[in-house]
Amino acid sequence: MRTLEGGRVVDDGAEAAVIARVRAGEAEAYAALVRAHTAVALRAAVACGAGAEAEDVVQQAFFKAYRSLGRFKEGAAFRPWLLRIVVNETRNTVRAAGRQRAVAGREAELLAAEPRIPDGADPAVAAEEQERRRQLLTALDGLSEDHRQVVIHRYLLELDETETAAALGWPRGTVKSRLSRALKKLGPALEGGDGHEGHEGRRGAPG
């Protein structure tokens, strides 16, 4: 499988080879993983409320991932494993600061974390896309933490069900059921989109 991250194409086979090099003691090879996954890690941190600390959270998460790489399961996907560390680190940071960020602040920071609208896109389409994402982000505050996390991972971070399950540490069946309930609760925020959670090949349905 090949996915686009941070403007770079990441090949699963090549990524496994990089991980093997790092495990073999070639520490500098880890920079390739950092470059490939920084953008999505920042989106995850911001979406989960890291705010101004997002970059520090991501830096710490990469450091912890590096130190834990010996326990990384060979053949597993690196991105969901990393994002689980990012989410946990974000929770610890937010809890330590004793605050929760407003969704309006998360929205602005998330949209700034990585441009998602191509420069050549139709302005009307781009405006509609951004408005749908604003509606979705606003509606997220009305969800429980579990429902909010599953929507963030599936649609804002664009993980498929298997990756979401790995990132959240849930069975796939739990991901499907919680996502289904979350989408029903979001309701009007998904109007105008297909909102269909069952398509593994389509990751950005709501926005």
C-alpha positions as CSV (number, residue, x, y, z in Angstrom):
1,M,0.0,0.0,0.0
2,R,1.2,3.5,-0.8
3,T,-0.2,6.6,1.0
4,L,0.5,10.3,0.8
5,E,1.9,11.9,4.0
6,G,3.4,15.4,4.4
7,G,3.8,15.7,0.6
8,R,5.7,12.5,0.3
9,V,4.7,9.1,-0.9
10,V,5.3,6.4,1.8
11,D,5.6,2.8,0.7
12,D,4.9,0.3,3.4
13,G,7.7,-2.0,2.2
14,A,10.2,0.9,2.2
15,E,9.0,2.0,5.6
16,A,9.5,-1.4,7.1
17,A,13.1,-1.3,5.7
18,V,13.7,2.0,7.4
19,I,12.4,0.7,10.7
20,A,14.7,-2.3,10.4
21,R,17.6,0.1,9.8
22,V,16.8,2.1,12.9
23,R,16.5,-1.1,15.0
24,A,19.9,-2.2,13.7
25,G,21.4,0.9,15.2
26,E,21.2,3.4,12.3
27,A,19.6,6.1,14.3
28,E,19.8,8.7,11.5
29,A,17.3,6.6,9.4
30,Y,14.6,7.6,11.9
31,A,14.5,11.1,10.3
32,A,12.8,9.6,7.3
33,L,9.9,8.4,9.5
34,V,9.7,11.7,11.2
35,R,9.5,13.6,7.9
36,A,6.9,11.2,6.5
37,H,4.5,11.4,9.5
38,T,5.0,14.8,11.0
39,A,2.0,16.4,9.2
40,V,-0.5,13.8,10.4
41,A,1.0,13.7,13.9
42,L,0.5,17.5,14.1
43,R,-3.1,17.2,12.9
44,A,-3.7,14.5,15.6
45,A,-2.3,16.6,18.4
46,V,-4.2,19.7,17.4
47,A,-7.5,17.9,16.9
48,C,-7.1,16.4,20.3
49,G,-6.6,19.7,22.0
50,A,-2.8,20.2,22.2
51,G,-3.1,23.8,20.9
52,A,0.1,25.8,21.1
53,E,1.9,22.8,22.6
54,A,1.2,20.7,19.5
55,E,4.7,20.8,18.1
56,D,6.2,20.0,21.5
57,V,3.7,17.1,21.9
58,V,4.7,15.7,18.5
59,Q,8.4,16.0,19.2
60,Q,7.9,14.2,22.5
61,A,5.8,11.5,20.8
62,F,8.4,10.9,18.2
63,F,11.1,10.6,20.9
64,K,8.9,8.1,22.8
65,A,8.2,6.2,19.6
66,Y,11.9,6.0,18.9
67,R,12.7,4.7,22.4
68,S,9.9,2.1,22.1
69,L,10.7,1.0,18.6
70,G,12.1,-2.3,19.9
71,R,8.6,-3.2,21.0
72,F,7.0,-2.2,17.7
73,K,5.4,-5.3,16.1
74,E,7.3,-6.3,12.9
75,G,5.0,-6.0,9.9
76,A,2.5,-3.6,11.6
77,A,1.6,-0.2,10.3
78,F,3.8,2.6,11.8
79,R,1.3,5.4,11.4
80,P,-1.5,4.2,13.7
81,W,1.0,3.0,16.3
82,L,2.6,6.5,16.3
83,L,-0.8,8.3,16.4
84,R,-1.7,6.3,19.5
85,I,1.4,7.7,21.2
86,V,0.6,11.2,20.0
87,V,-3.0,11.0,21.3
88,N,-1.8,9.7,24.7
89,E,0.9,12.4,24.9
90,T,-1.7,15.1,24.0
91,R,-4.1,13.8,26.7
92,N,-1.2,14.0,29.3
93,T,-0.3,17.5,28.2
94,V,-3.9,18.7,28.3
95,R,-4.5,17.1,31.7
96,A,-1.3,18.5,33.1
97,A,-2.3,22.0,32.0
98,G,-5.8,21.5,33.6
99,R,-7.7,22.8,30.5
100,Q,-9.6,21.8,27.5
101,R,-9.3,23.9,24.3
102,A,-12.3,25.4,22.6
103,V,-13.3,23.8,19.4
104,A,-13.0,27.1,17.6
105,G,-9.3,27.3,18.5
106,R,-8.8,23.7,17.4
107,E,-10.5,24.4,14.1
108,A,-8.2,27.3,13.2
109,E,-5.1,25.4,14.2
110,L,-6.1,22.2,12.6
111,L,-6.7,23.9,9.3
112,A,-3.4,25.7,9.6
113,A,-1.5,22.5,10.5
114,E,-1.6,21.2,7.0
115,P,-3.4,22.7,4.0
116,R,-5.9,20.2,2.6
117,I,-7.3,22.1,-0.3
118,P,-5.2,22.0,-3.5
119,D,-4.1,25.4,-4.8
120,G,-5.8,24.6,-8.1
121,A,-9.2,23.7,-6.6
122,D,-12.4,25.4,-7.6
123,P,-12.9,28.2,-5.1
124,A,-16.6,27.3,-4.6
125,V,-15.7,23.7,-4.0
126,A,-12.9,24.7,-1.6
127,A,-15.2,27.0,0.3
128,E,-17.8,24.3,0.6
129,E,-15.2,21.8,1.8
130,Q,-13.9,24.2,4.5
131,E,-17.5,25.0,5.7
132,R,-18.3,21.3,6.0
133,R,-15.1,20.8,8.1
134,R,-16.1,23.7,10.3
135,Q,-19.5,22.2,10.9
136,L,-18.0,18.8,11.7
137,L,-15.4,20.3,14.1
138,T,-18.1,22.3,15.9
139,A,-20.3,19.3,16.2
140,L,-17.5,17.2,17.7
141,D,-17.9,19.0,21.0
142,G,-21.3,17.5,21.4
143,L,-20.0,14.0,21.3
144,S,-18.6,11.8,24.0
145,E,-14.8,11.3,24.1
146,D,-14.9,7.9,22.5
147,H,-17.2,9.1,19.7
148,R,-15.1,12.2,19.2
149,Q,-11.9,10.2,18.9
150,V,-13.3,7.7,16.4
151,V,-14.5,10.5,14.1
152,I,-11.2,12.4,14.4
153,H,-9.2,9.3,13.5
154,R,-11.5,8.1,10.6
155,Y,-12.2,11.5,9.0
156,L,-9.8,14.2,10.1
157,L,-6.7,11.9,10.2
158,E,-8.1,9.8,7.3
159,L,-7.3,6.4,8.8
160,D,-9.2,3.3,7.7
161,E,-11.0,1.1,10.1
162,T,-8.0,-1.2,10.7
163,E,-5.6,1.7,11.3
164,T,-8.2,3.5,13.6
165,A,-8.6,0.3,15.6
166,A,-4.8,0.1,16.0
167,A,-4.4,3.8,16.9
168,L,-7.2,3.7,19.5
169,G,-6.5,0.2,20.8
170,W,-10.0,-1.0,20.1
171,P,-11.4,-4.0,18.2
172,R,-12.6,-3.2,14.7
173,G,-16.1,-4.1,15.7
174,T,-16.0,-1.4,18.4
175,V,-14.7,1.2,15.8
176,K,-17.6,0.4,13.5
177,S,-20.3,0.5,16.2
178,R,-19.0,3.7,17.8
179,L,-18.5,5.4,14.5
180,S,-22.0,4.5,13.4
181,R,-23.5,6.0,16.6
182,A,-21.2,9.1,16.3
183,L,-22.3,9.8,12.7
184,K,-25.9,9.5,13.7
185,K,-25.4,12.0,16.5
186,L,-23.5,14.4,14.3
187,G,-26.5,14.6,12.0
188,P,-26.7,18.1,10.4
189,A,-22.9,18.4,10.4
190,L,-22.8,15.7,7.7
191,E,-25.5,17.0,5.5
192,G,-24.2,17.4,2.0
193,G,-21.6,14.6,2.4
194,D,-22.1,10.9,1.9
195,G,-21.2,10.2,5.6
196,H,-20.7,6.5,4.8
197,E,-18.3,4.8,7.2
198,G,-18.1,1.4,5.6
199,H,-15.9,2.2,2.6
200,E,-12.3,1.3,3.4
201,G,-11.1,3.0,0.2
202,R,-12.7,6.3,1.0
203,R,-11.3,8.0,4.0
204,G,-12.5,11.6,4.0
205,A,-16.3,11.3,3.7
206,P,-17.4,14.1,6.0
207,G,-14.8,16.5,5.0
